[in-house]
Amino acid sequence: MNCIIHRGNDPFFNLAMEEVLFDRSSRTGEGYILLWRNAPTVVVGRFQNAAGEINEPFLREKGVSVVRRTTGGGAVYHDLGNLNYTFILPVGDRDSKGLDFALYTRPLLDYLEELGVKAELTGRNDLTIEGKKFSGNAQHISKDTMLHHGTILFDTCLEDVAASLSVDPEKFKSKGVASVRSRVTNVSPHLPSPMTMDSFIEGLMAHFAAPFGQTPRALNDDEERAISAMRESKYATWDWVWGSSPPFSLTSERRFEKGKVQVYLDVNDGIISDAAIRGDFFSVQDPSGLEEALRSVKFDRESVASALQGLDVERHLMGISREDLIDLVMS
């Protein structure tokens, strides 16, 4: 069993770390227990529409990353007040026929009980304190290897948890799996005595590692190289984060001084396949020129801005600037 505390906070590297070590476990039969944290990030589930889960203006203003994981479930917000834990274990045919959240969340619940915090598994995969969620969990099985990972809200900014994911559910109509918003809490306020995140990390890893008699370590050079390569080839790419989203339709509207503008988009594989602009605005030129410019463009702010570069948007939408239209498309 390899017990690893990883101190780096790059979310693309950290998600790649899970996949690389999962693949190694599948080949060698070695197990891994990981503790790691991300800089401010929204992590979307494997089957979700990334654009439909995020509050894009908030994330852009705060510099929050978006990354996609390999497991299912809903979108979650990470910052340095959130601790992530991962078990990667060879389980054999006996355990590989289904997901078992109770088995893999038990060690965390036991550690919290030692600290004086009464927590429980609620529903299928959430851990709660006094009815409020502090940990979401997901699992993935391939052949005879299990990956279980979960979040632990220790002293995260709960306002940012809500703001980063707050989008209008009627705005997007998607075939993806939507996240369920729930009441959340941090672990820290429930501790009988104050505790730092570093102390919590060290104590939790000691608890996890005790049955195996292992001493925690950092990633070695070989692991770092393999994970960095996976980061660049997959997790930090547009194709994985955005292009993996299922097809969706988007409706945005805003009333400007000169009239209301409505934008309708169809997006497939992260590419705008169709666009329509409607409203009670005035125009010198038909807005069909803007619609055509948006078709076949990646659904991200930089690509939309580039597609509209050089176009006199105000001739198509009187009183509305290019930046106004970009905000409307992406918000």
C-alpha positions as CSV (number, residue, x, y, z in Angstrom):
1,M,0.0,0.0,0.0
2,N,1.4,3.4,-1.0
3,C,0.2,6.2,1.3
4,I,0.8,9.5,-0.5
5,I,0.2,13.1,0.7
6,H,0.5,15.3,-2.4
7,R,1.1,19.0,-1.6
8,G,0.7,20.4,-5.1
9,N,-2.6,22.2,-5.8
10,D,-2.8,22.0,-9.7
11,P,-6.3,20.5,-10.4
12,F,-5.3,19.1,-13.8
13,F,-2.3,17.4,-12.4
14,N,-4.2,16.0,-9.4
15,L,-6.9,14.5,-11.5
16,A,-4.3,13.0,-13.8
17,M,-2.5,11.6,-10.7
18,E,-5.6,9.5,-9.9
19,E,-5.7,8.0,-13.4
20,V,-2.0,7.3,-13.7
21,L,-1.9,5.5,-10.3
22,F,-5.2,3.7,-11.1
23,D,-3.6,2.3,-14.2
24,R,-0.5,1.3,-12.3
25,S,-2.6,-0.4,-9.6
26,S,-4.4,-2.4,-12.4
27,R,-1.0,-3.6,-13.7
28,T,0.9,-4.2,-10.5
29,G,-1.8,-5.0,-7.9
30,E,-0.3,-2.2,-5.6
31,G,-2.8,-0.1,-3.7
32,Y,-2.7,3.7,-3.1
33,I,-4.2,6.0,-0.5
34,L,-4.0,9.7,-1.6
35,L,-4.7,13.0,0.2
36,W,-4.6,16.1,-2.0
37,R,-6.1,19.6,-2.4
38,N,-6.9,21.8,-5.4
39,A,-6.6,25.5,-5.9
40,P,-10.1,27.0,-6.5
41,T,-11.7,24.6,-9.1
42,V,-15.0,23.3,-10.2
43,V,-14.7,19.5,-10.8
44,V,-17.5,18.2,-13.1
45,G,-18.6,14.6,-13.3
46,R,-17.7,12.4,-16.2
47,F,-21.1,12.5,-17.8
48,Q,-22.0,16.1,-17.1
49,N,-22.4,19.2,-19.3
50,A,-19.6,21.4,-18.0
51,A,-21.2,24.6,-19.3
52,G,-24.5,23.8,-17.6
53,E,-22.9,23.3,-14.2
54,I,-20.9,26.5,-13.7
55,N,-21.5,30.2,-13.1
56,E,-19.1,31.3,-15.8
57,P,-18.9,35.1,-14.9
58,F,-18.1,34.2,-11.3
59,L,-15.4,31.6,-12.2
60,R,-13.9,34.1,-14.7
61,E,-13.8,36.9,-12.1
62,K,-12.3,34.7,-9.4
63,G,-9.9,32.7,-11.7
64,V,-11.5,29.4,-10.9
65,S,-10.5,26.4,-13.0
66,V,-12.8,23.8,-14.5
67,V,-11.7,20.2,-14.8
68,R,-13.4,16.9,-15.6
69,R,-13.0,13.7,-13.6
70,T,-13.4,10.1,-14.8
71,T,-16.1,9.2,-12.2
72,G,-19.8,10.0,-12.4
73,G,-21.8,12.1,-10.0
74,G,-22.3,15.9,-9.8
75,A,-20.2,19.0,-10.0
76,V,-18.3,20.1,-6.8
77,Y,-16.3,23.1,-5.9
78,H,-12.8,22.7,-4.5
79,D,-10.5,25.2,-2.8
80,L,-7.7,24.9,-0.3
81,G,-10.2,24.5,2.5
82,N,-11.4,21.3,0.9
83,L,-9.4,18.0,1.3
84,N,-9.7,15.2,-1.2
85,Y,-9.1,11.6,-0.4
86,T,-8.6,8.7,-2.9
87,F,-8.5,4.9,-2.4
88,I,-7.1,2.9,-5.3
89,L,-7.3,-0.8,-4.4
90,P,-7.2,-4.2,-6.1
91,V,-10.5,-5.7,-5.1
92,G,-10.8,-8.9,-7.1
93,D,-13.9,-10.5,-8.7
94,R,-15.7,-10.8,-5.3
95,D,-16.0,-7.0,-4.9
96,S,-16.0,-5.8,-8.5
97,K,-19.7,-6.4,-9.3
98,G,-21.0,-3.1,-7.9
99,L,-20.3,0.1,-6.0
100,D,-20.0,0.0,-2.2
101,F,-19.9,3.5,-0.7
102,A,-20.4,2.3,2.9
103,L,-17.2,0.2,2.9
104,Y,-14.9,3.0,1.6
105,T,-16.4,5.9,3.6
106,R,-16.2,4.0,6.9
107,P,-12.5,4.9,7.6
108,L,-13.3,8.6,7.3
109,L,-16.3,8.3,9.6
110,D,-14.3,6.4,12.2
111,Y,-11.6,9.1,12.2
112,L,-14.1,11.9,12.6
113,E,-15.7,10.0,15.5
114,E,-12.2,9.8,17.2
115,L,-12.1,13.6,16.9
116,G,-15.5,13.9,18.5
117,V,-17.6,14.6,15.3
118,K,-20.7,12.5,14.7
119,A,-21.1,12.0,10.9
120,E,-23.0,9.5,8.8
121,L,-23.5,8.2,5.3
122,T,-26.7,9.6,3.9
123,G,-28.3,8.2,0.8
124,R,-25.9,6.5,-1.5
125,N,-22.8,8.6,-1.5
126,D,-23.0,11.7,0.8
127,L,-21.6,12.1,4.2
128,T,-23.4,14.5,6.5
129,I,-23.1,16.2,9.9
130,E,-26.4,17.2,11.5
131,G,-28.1,16.7,8.2
132,K,-25.7,18.9,6.2
133,K,-23.4,17.5,3.6
134,F,-19.7,17.8,4.0
135,S,-18.5,15.1,1.7
136,G,-19.5,13.8,-1.7
137,N,-18.1,10.5,-3.0
138,A,-17.8,8.7,-6.3
139,Q,-16.4,5.4,-7.5
140,H,-15.1,3.8,-10.6
141,I,-14.4,0.1,-11.2
142,S,-12.3,-1.4,-14.0
143,K,-11.7,-5.1,-14.1
144,D,-10.4,-5.9,-10.6
145,T,-9.4,-2.4,-9.4
146,M,-11.5,0.1,-7.5
147,L,-11.1,3.9,-7.3
148,H,-13.1,5.6,-4.6
149,H,-12.6,9.3,-4.0
150,G,-14.4,12.0,-2.0
151,T,-14.3,15.5,-0.9
152,I,-14.0,16.7,2.7
153,L,-15.2,20.3,3.4
154,F,-12.9,21.3,6.3
155,D,-12.9,25.1,6.2
156,T,-13.8,25.9,2.6
157,C,-15.5,29.1,1.6
158,L,-19.1,28.0,1.5
159,E,-20.2,31.2,-0.2
160,D,-18.0,30.3,-3.2
161,V,-19.4,26.8,-3.2
162,A,-22.8,28.2,-3.9
163,A,-21.7,31.0,-6.2
164,S,-19.5,28.8,-8.4
165,L,-22.4,26.4,-9.3
166,S,-25.3,28.8,-9.3
167,V,-26.8,28.7,-12.7
168,D,-30.4,29.0,-13.9
169,P,-31.6,25.4,-14.4
170,E,-34.1,26.5,-17.0
171,K,-31.3,28.1,-19.1
172,F,-29.8,24.9,-20.2
173,K,-31.6,21.9,-21.6
174,S,-29.0,19.1,-21.7
175,K,-28.7,15.4,-21.9
176,G,-26.1,15.5,-19.2
177,V,-26.5,14.7,-15.6
178,A,-27.4,17.8,-13.6
179,S,-25.9,18.3,-10.1
180,V,-28.3,18.3,-7.1
181,R,-27.7,21.3,-4.9
182,S,-27.8,20.6,-1.2
183,R,-27.1,22.2,2.2
184,V,-23.5,22.0,3.1
185,T,-21.3,22.5,6.1
186,N,-17.6,22.4,7.0
187,V,-16.1,19.9,9.5
188,S,-14.1,22.5,11.3
189,P,-17.0,24.2,13.2
190,H,-18.1,20.8,14.6
191,L,-14.7,19.9,16.1
192,P,-14.6,20.0,20.0
193,S,-11.2,21.7,19.8
194,P,-9.7,23.9,17.0
195,M,-7.5,22.1,14.5
196,T,-5.5,23.2,11.5
197,M,-5.9,21.7,8.1
198,D,-2.3,20.4,8.2
199,S,-3.0,18.6,11.5
200,F,-6.2,17.2,10.1
201,I,-4.3,15.9,7.0
202,E,-1.6,14.3,9.0
203,G,-4.0,12.7,11.4
204,L,-6.3,11.4,8.7
205,M,-3.4,9.8,6.8
206,A,-2.1,8.2,9.9
207,H,-5.5,6.7,10.5
208,F,-5.8,5.5,6.9
209,A,-2.2,4.1,6.9
210,A,-2.3,2.4,10.3
211,P,-3.8,-1.0,9.1
212,F,-1.0,-1.3,6.6
213,G,1.9,-0.2,8.7
214,Q,3.0,2.3,6.1
215,T,4.7,5.7,6.4
216,P,3.3,8.4,4.2
217,R,5.4,9.6,1.3
218,A,5.4,12.1,-1.6
219,L,5.2,11.2,-5.2
220,N,8.5,9.9,-6.7
221,D,10.2,11.3,-9.8
222,D,8.9,8.5,-12.1
223,E,5.3,9.1,-10.9
224,E,5.6,12.9,-11.3
225,R,6.8,12.5,-14.9
226,A,4.0,10.1,-15.9
227,I,1.4,12.3,-14.3
228,S,2.7,15.5,-15.9
229,A,2.5,13.8,-19.3
230,M,-1.1,12.7,-18.6
231,R,-2.0,16.2,-17.5
232,E,-0.8,17.7,-20.8
233,S,-2.3,15.0,-23.1
234,K,-5.7,14.8,-21.4
235,Y,-6.8,16.7,-18.3
236,A,-5.7,20.2,-19.3
237,T,-7.1,19.9,-22.9
238,W,-10.2,21.6,-24.1
239,D,-11.4,18.3,-25.7
240,W,-11.6,16.5,-22.3
241,V,-13.0,19.4,-20.2
242,W,-15.4,20.9,-22.6
243,G,-15.6,18.7,-25.7
244,S,-16.7,15.7,-23.6
245,S,-19.9,17.4,-22.7
246,P,-23.1,15.9,-24.0
247,P,-25.2,17.9,-26.6
248,F,-27.1,20.8,-25.1
249,S,-29.2,23.8,-26.0
250,L,-28.7,27.2,-24.4
251,T,-31.1,30.2,-24.1
252,S,-29.8,33.6,-22.9
253,E,-31.5,36.9,-22.9
254,R,-30.9,40.4,-21.6
255,R,-32.7,43.7,-22.0
256,F,-30.4,46.6,-23.1
257,E,-31.2,50.2,-23.4
258,K,-32.0,49.8,-27.1
259,G,-34.0,46.6,-26.8
260,K,-34.0,42.9,-25.6
261,V,-31.7,40.4,-27.2
262,Q,-32.2,36.6,-27.0
263,V,-29.5,34.1,-28.1
264,Y,-30.3,30.5,-28.8
265,L,-27.5,28.0,-29.3
266,D,-27.2,24.3,-30.0
267,V,-23.9,22.8,-28.8
268,N,-22.6,19.4,-29.8
269,D,-19.2,18.0,-28.7
270,G,-18.4,21.5,-27.3
271,I,-19.0,23.1,-30.7
272,I,-21.8,25.6,-31.5
273,S,-23.7,23.7,-34.2
274,D,-26.5,26.3,-34.6
275,A,-27.1,29.9,-33.4
276,A,-30.1,32.2,-33.6
277,I,-30.5,35.8,-32.4
278,R,-33.9,37.2,-31.7
279,G,-35.5,40.2,-29.8
280,D,-37.0,43.6,-30.2
281,F,-33.8,45.4,-31.0
282,F,-33.2,47.5,-34.1
283,S,-30.4,46.8,-36.6
284,V,-28.8,48.3,-39.7
285,Q,-27.7,44.8,-40.9
286,D,-29.5,41.5,-40.4
287,P,-28.2,39.6,-37.4
288,S,-27.8,36.5,-39.5
289,G,-24.2,37.6,-40.1
290,L,-23.5,37.2,-36.3
291,E,-25.3,33.9,-36.3
292,E,-23.2,32.5,-39.1
293,A,-20.0,33.7,-37.3
294,L,-20.9,31.7,-34.2
295,R,-21.6,28.5,-36.0
296,S,-18.8,25.8,-35.8
297,V,-17.1,27.7,-33.0
298,K,-15.9,26.2,-29.8
299,F,-18.2,27.1,-26.9
300,D,-15.7,29.0,-24.8
301,R,-15.1,32.7,-24.3
302,E,-11.9,33.0,-26.2
303,S,-13.2,31.2,-29.3
304,V,-16.4,33.2,-29.3
305,A,-14.5,36.4,-28.9
306,S,-12.2,35.4,-31.8
307,A,-15.2,34.5,-34.0
308,L,-16.7,38.0,-33.5
309,Q,-13.4,39.8,-33.9
310,G,-13.6,42.4,-36.7
311,L,-17.4,42.3,-36.9
312,D,-19.3,45.5,-36.3
313,V,-21.8,44.1,-33.8
314,E,-23.6,47.4,-33.3
315,R,-24.6,47.4,-37.0
316,H,-26.4,44.1,-36.4
317,L,-27.6,44.9,-32.8
318,M,-28.0,48.6,-32.4
319,G,-26.6,49.9,-29.1
320,I,-25.0,46.6,-28.2
321,S,-21.3,46.2,-28.2
322,R,-19.2,43.1,-29.1
323,E,-18.3,42.6,-25.5
324,D,-22.0,42.8,-24.5
325,L,-22.8,40.0,-27.0
326,I,-19.9,37.8,-25.8
327,D,-21.1,38.2,-22.2
328,L,-24.6,37.2,-23.3
329,V,-23.5,34.1,-25.2
330,M,-21.2,32.9,-22.4
331,S,-23.2,34.0,-19.3
